[in-house]
């Protein structure tokens, strides 16, 4: 029995590129200056027509961290100032209201993912309010 390690150079070359992060939908590579608000609204309207009544998945990004993790490539703000979270959440609630206008409120949301950053950067009261805002929208 041979314990020799072999590598497929063609396979390594084929996949030796940067790929999208799993949390990016659409991926950053799909963004361009040619994509405008009208395109965004049209795509959502098409999605709503094709997927009426189908479930939605939501992702809430809380971009704050107390300390930097050097292995992490997430979009984050390193700070110990918890006051930044309140300002961010107020803008997030405005964005939620704008997005809610585009989607059928009857579509179920069986999946909710909080990421960051560090979602536990916000306090219990802020978490409670965020959940209320999500439910209301």
URMO-V868446 format. One record per pair of residues at least 12 apart in sequence whose ideal C-beta (glycine too) atoms are under 7 Angstrom apart, sorted by the first residue. I is the first residue (numbers start at 1). J is the second residue. D is the distance in whole Angstrom. If there is no record, write none. Layout:
BEGIN
I,J,D
I,J,D
END
This chain:
BEGIN
21,73,7
23,59,7
23,115,6
41,102,7
44,102,5
48,103,7
48,104,6
52,104,6
53,106,7
53,107,6
54,107,7
55,107,7
55,108,5
55,109,7
55,110,5
56,103,7
56,107,5
56,109,5
57,111,4
58,109,6
58,112,5
58,134,7
59,113,5
59,115,6
60,114,5
60,130,7
61,115,6
61,116,6
61,117,7
62,114,6
62,116,4
62,117,5
62,118,7
62,119,4
62,121,6
62,122,6
63,75,6
63,76,5
63,77,5
63,116,6
63,117,4
64,76,7
64,77,5
64,79,6
64,84,6
64,85,6
64,116,7
64,117,5
64,118,6
64,121,4
65,78,5
65,116,7
65,117,5
65,118,5
65,121,7
66,80,6
74,116,6
74,117,6
76,116,6
76,117,5
85,121,6
85,122,5
85,126,6
89,126,6
89,130,6
93,133,5
96,133,6
96,137,5
97,137,6
100,137,4
END
